[in-house]
Amino acid sequence: MTAPSQIALVTGSSGGIGAATAERLHAAGTVVIGCDRTAPDSRPKWLADFRELDVTDEQAVHDTVTAIKAEFGTIDVLVHAAGILGNEPHLLTTPSSEFARVMAINATGAFSVLREVGLVMQAQRSGSIVAVASVAAKEARRAYVPYNASKAAVLNICWSLALELGPDNVSVNAVCPGPVNTAMWNQLATRAGGSDPDGDQRARQARAAQIPMGRFAEPEEVAATITFLTDPANRYLTGLSLDVAGGARLGMGS
Ligand SMILES: NC(=O)c1ccc[n+]([C@@H]2O[C@H](COP(=O)([O-])OP(=O)(O)OC[C@H]3O[C@@H](n4cnc5c(N)ncnc54)[C@H](O)[C@@H]3O)[C@@H](O)[C@H]2O)c1
């Protein structure tokens, strides 16, 4: 007898990492419901359903999760990939409005989505949650301070939820990518490049040179790690903050 398909909710499913993860989960036999504040031009074949959702709208998060649970019967997997980079300010020049904007989407958004789905999984006594944080959550950086702080919040939310949901057979993990070839890094490279026509390429090369593997990740590589963590056979892995970063935090050695 074949096992019933898992039901997965993927936020940020119109973006690079979210779409690649949705596609990979689908290929592994999972029924995937995508959510994003931006609807895709046409629904990709790997999405069984798509719900437009702004993760900062707490009521909409509650209503969407409730509707999916009612319609599909269970939510076995949550992948929370929705997020923004924000503008570039250093700490001393960051307006509090920018800090609040990034925290609202990346940190409070993660809190709301993980809480709502966590309640469903607690009642089911089964599930896997993976949130996309960043290596920036674990390091001091000179720029994108609100982003880094928001991703540190995502990590701590995951650790707390792993503690709370452990007794309910629910795993909660964070993946921490280094640079990934998606629209988000394109935005960063364009900004870093300034008016130099080759500036974005130079910014990419400079960042890649700081990574032992010498290159960025492809979204499919992050998707592969996320999919591994959502496999019920790996349920005993919980509370991890797993770098998917080509060794980026090792330093380059001497
Ligand atoms: N690209 C990288 O280098 C990198 C590195 C580390 C972590 N990450 C994280 O990975 C995740 C996915 O990023 P990506 O690289 O695929 O970027 P992306 O910009 O391609 O995708 C992000 C997606 O999130 C959606 N989104 C943004 N705000 C939202 C909101 N309020 N409600 C619902 N959806 C919203 C966007 O519409 C977009 O589809 C993000 O959380 C990002 O911080 C990315």
The ligand as an ORCA input file, in Angstrom:
! r2SCAN-3c Opt
* xyz 0 1
  N      18.797     34.903     -1.692
  C      19.639     34.839     -0.683
  O      20.853     35.071     -0.840
  C      19.147     34.452      0.692
  C      20.105     34.141      1.658
  C      19.673     33.796      2.931
  C      18.328     33.754      3.221
  N      17.416     34.065      2.270
  C      16.004     34.014      2.652
  O      15.325     33.091      1.836
  C      13.947     33.438      1.769
  C      13.504     33.421      0.311
  O      14.218     34.438     -0.365
  P      14.601     34.370     -1.918
  O      16.060     34.468     -1.994
  O      13.874     33.251     -2.558
  O      14.053     35.782     -2.367
  P      12.828     36.185     -3.309
  O      12.758     37.658     -3.227
  O      12.987     35.522     -4.629
  O      11.554     35.526     -2.578
  C      10.939     36.064     -1.443
  C       9.447     35.863     -1.597
  O       8.807     36.331     -0.392
  C       7.627     37.003     -0.781
  N       7.220     37.957      0.256
  C       7.864     39.083      0.641
  N       7.157     39.721      1.572
  C       6.031     38.991      1.790
  C       4.905     39.139      2.621
  N       4.771     40.214      3.435
  N       3.947     38.188      2.601
  C       4.065     37.108      1.777
  N       5.095     36.925      0.942
  C       6.080     37.859      0.949
  C       7.995     37.722     -2.074
  O       6.843     38.084     -2.819
  C       8.869     36.682     -2.760
  O       8.106     35.851     -3.624
  C      13.814     34.824      2.417
  O      13.306     34.672      3.725
  C      15.254     35.298      2.465
  O      15.471     36.207      3.514
  C      17.786     34.408      1.004
*
